[in-house]
Protein backbone atom coordinates (compact mmCIF):
# COMPACT_ATOMS: atom_id res chain seq x y z
CA UNK A 1 0.00 0.00 0.00
CA UNK A 2 2.65 2.47 -1.09
CA UNK A 3 1.94 5.99 -2.20
CA UNK A 4 3.88 7.76 -4.89
CA UNK A 5 3.53 11.54 -4.86
CA UNK A 6 4.93 14.16 -7.16
CA UNK A 7 6.83 17.05 -5.62
CA UNK A 8 3.81 19.34 -5.93
CA UNK A 9 1.39 16.81 -4.40
CA UNK A 10 3.77 16.23 -1.52
CA UNK A 11 4.09 19.98 -0.94
CA UNK A 12 0.30 20.39 -0.92
CA UNK A 13 -0.08 17.44 1.45
CA UNK A 14 2.59 18.89 3.75
CA UNK A 15 0.94 22.34 3.72
CA UNK A 16 -2.47 20.85 4.57
CA UNK A 17 -0.90 18.73 7.33
CA UNK A 18 0.79 21.79 8.84
CA UNK A 19 -2.40 23.85 8.66
CA UNK A 20 -4.56 21.12 10.21
CA UNK A 21 -2.09 20.46 13.00
CA UNK A 22 -1.75 24.20 13.69
CA UNK A 23 -5.52 24.54 14.09
CA UNK A 24 -5.67 21.47 16.32
CA UNK A 25 -2.71 22.76 18.34
CA UNK A 26 -4.59 26.01 18.91
CA UNK A 27 -7.80 24.27 19.97
CA UNK A 28 -6.48 21.30 21.92
CA UNK A 29 -3.25 22.68 23.42
CA UNK A 30 -3.22 26.50 23.53
CA UNK A 31 -6.76 27.05 24.79
CA UNK A 32 -6.56 24.51 27.67
CA UNK A 33 -3.05 25.71 28.59
CA UNK A 34 -4.11 29.35 28.76
CA UNK A 35 -7.67 29.04 29.98
CA UNK A 36 -6.80 30.94 33.16
CA UNK A 37 -5.83 34.04 31.22
CA UNK A 38 -8.75 33.64 28.82
CA UNK A 39 -11.43 33.54 31.55
CA UNK A 40 -9.78 35.64 34.28
CA UNK A 41 -12.31 38.46 33.97
CA UNK A 42 -15.33 36.18 34.38
CA UNK A 43 -14.52 34.99 37.89
CA UNK A 44 -14.81 31.35 36.85
CA UNK A 45 -12.04 29.05 38.02
CA UNK A 46 -10.05 27.15 35.43
CA UNK A 47 -9.85 24.09 37.66
CA UNK A 48 -12.30 22.33 35.37
CA UNK A 49 -9.45 21.81 32.86
CA UNK A 50 -7.47 18.70 33.85
CA UNK A 51 -3.69 19.26 33.85
CA UNK A 52 -3.20 16.34 31.42
CA UNK A 53 -5.30 17.99 28.71
CA UNK A 54 -2.60 20.22 27.13
CA UNK A 55 -0.15 17.30 26.84
CA UNK A 56 -2.84 15.19 25.18
CA UNK A 57 -3.57 18.14 22.90
CA UNK A 58 0.05 18.14 21.76
CA UNK A 59 -0.12 14.42 21.01
CA UNK A 60 -3.42 14.83 19.14
CA UNK A 61 -1.91 17.64 17.01
CA UNK A 62 1.14 15.50 16.24
CA UNK A 63 -0.98 12.54 15.13
CA UNK A 64 -3.23 14.81 13.05
CA UNK A 65 -0.10 16.04 11.26
CA UNK A 66 1.10 12.47 10.69
CA UNK A 67 -2.36 11.37 9.56
CA UNK A 68 -2.58 14.02 6.86
CA UNK A 69 1.01 13.47 5.77
CA UNK A 70 0.99 9.66 5.70
CA UNK A 71 -2.51 9.00 4.33
CA UNK A 72 -2.43 5.99 2.04
CA UNK A 73 0.78 4.54 3.44
CA UNK A 74 1.27 1.40 5.50
CA UNK A 75 1.46 3.43 8.72
CA UNK A 76 -1.88 5.17 8.22
CA UNK A 77 -3.95 2.51 10.02
CA UNK A 78 -1.76 2.65 13.12
CA UNK A 79 -1.89 6.45 13.09
CA UNK A 80 -5.70 6.40 12.91
CA UNK A 81 -5.93 3.94 15.80
CA UNK A 82 -3.61 6.08 17.95
CA UNK A 83 -5.36 9.33 16.99
CA UNK A 84 -8.78 7.87 17.80
CA UNK A 85 -7.64 6.54 21.18
CA UNK A 86 -5.89 9.80 22.12
CA UNK A 87 -8.90 11.87 21.16
CA UNK A 88 -11.25 9.55 23.06
CA UNK A 89 -9.13 10.01 26.17
CA UNK A 90 -9.09 13.78 25.52
CA UNK A 91 -12.90 13.91 25.33
CA UNK A 92 -13.26 11.74 28.44
CA UNK A 93 -10.90 13.93 30.47
CA UNK A 94 -12.43 17.15 29.14
CA UNK A 95 -15.83 16.08 30.40
CA UNK A 96 -14.42 14.74 33.66
CA UNK A 97 -15.90 11.32 33.05
CA UNK A 98 -19.33 12.85 32.49
CA UNK A 99 -19.59 15.46 35.24
CA UNK A 100 -18.18 18.92 34.69
CA UNK A 101 -17.62 20.94 37.87
CA UNK A 102 -16.97 24.66 37.56
CA UNK A 103 -15.98 26.57 40.68
CA UNK A 104 -17.14 30.16 40.85
CA UNK A 105 -14.80 32.46 42.75
CA UNK A 106 -16.10 35.32 44.91
CA UNK A 107 -16.52 38.36 42.68
CA UNK A 108 -18.62 40.69 44.78
CA UNK A 109 -18.34 42.30 48.20
CA UNK A 110 -20.59 39.59 49.64
CA UNK A 111 -17.90 36.97 49.05
CA UNK A 112 -20.39 34.42 47.76
CA UNK A 113 -18.82 31.53 45.91
CA UNK A 114 -19.87 28.08 44.88
CA UNK A 115 -19.60 25.33 42.35
CA UNK A 116 -21.72 24.32 39.41
CA UNK A 117 -21.90 20.62 38.58
CA UNK A 118 -23.25 19.70 35.17
CA UNK A 119 -24.03 16.13 34.17
CA UNK A 120 -22.62 16.00 30.66
CA UNK A 121 -22.36 12.24 30.30
CA UNK A 122 -24.81 12.06 27.39
CA UNK A 123 -22.90 14.73 25.48
CA UNK A 124 -19.62 12.98 26.30
CA UNK A 125 -20.95 9.66 24.96
CA UNK A 126 -22.11 11.34 21.75
CA UNK A 127 -18.73 13.01 21.28
CA UNK A 128 -16.93 9.72 21.93
CA UNK A 129 -18.57 8.11 18.89
CA UNK A 130 -16.33 9.84 16.32
CA UNK A 131 -12.99 8.91 17.96
CA UNK A 132 -14.12 5.33 18.43
CA UNK A 133 -15.20 5.13 14.79
CA UNK A 134 -11.73 6.44 13.88
CA UNK A 135 -10.23 3.53 15.82
CA UNK A 136 -12.51 1.10 13.95
CA UNK A 137 -11.49 2.64 10.61
CA UNK A 138 -7.81 2.28 11.53
CA UNK A 139 -8.31 -1.35 12.53
CA UNK A 140 -10.16 -1.99 9.26
CA UNK A 141 -7.26 -0.49 7.29
CA UNK A 142 -4.79 -2.64 9.23
CA UNK A 143 -6.85 -5.77 8.57
CA UNK A 144 -7.07 -4.92 4.87
CA UNK A 145 -3.31 -4.43 4.69
CA UNK A 146 -2.74 -7.76 6.41
CA UNK A 147 -5.05 -9.53 3.96
CA UNK A 148 -3.23 -7.94 1.01
CA UNK A 149 0.12 -9.07 2.36
CA UNK A 150 -1.18 -12.59 3.00
CA UNK A 151 -2.56 -12.79 -0.54
CA UNK A 152 0.81 -11.70 -1.96
CA UNK A 153 -0.42 -8.23 -2.89
CA UNK A 154 1.27 -4.91 -2.37
CA UNK A 155 2.90 -4.50 1.04
Secondary structure, DSSP 8 states (H G I E B T S, - for coil): ------HHHHHHHHHHHHHHHHHHHIIIIIHHHTHHHHSGGGTB-GGGS-TTHHHHHHHHHHHHHHHHHTTTSTTHHHHHHHHHHHHHHHHHHHTGGGEEEEEE---STT---EEEEEE-HHHHHHHHHHHHHHHHHHHHHHHHHHHHHHTT---
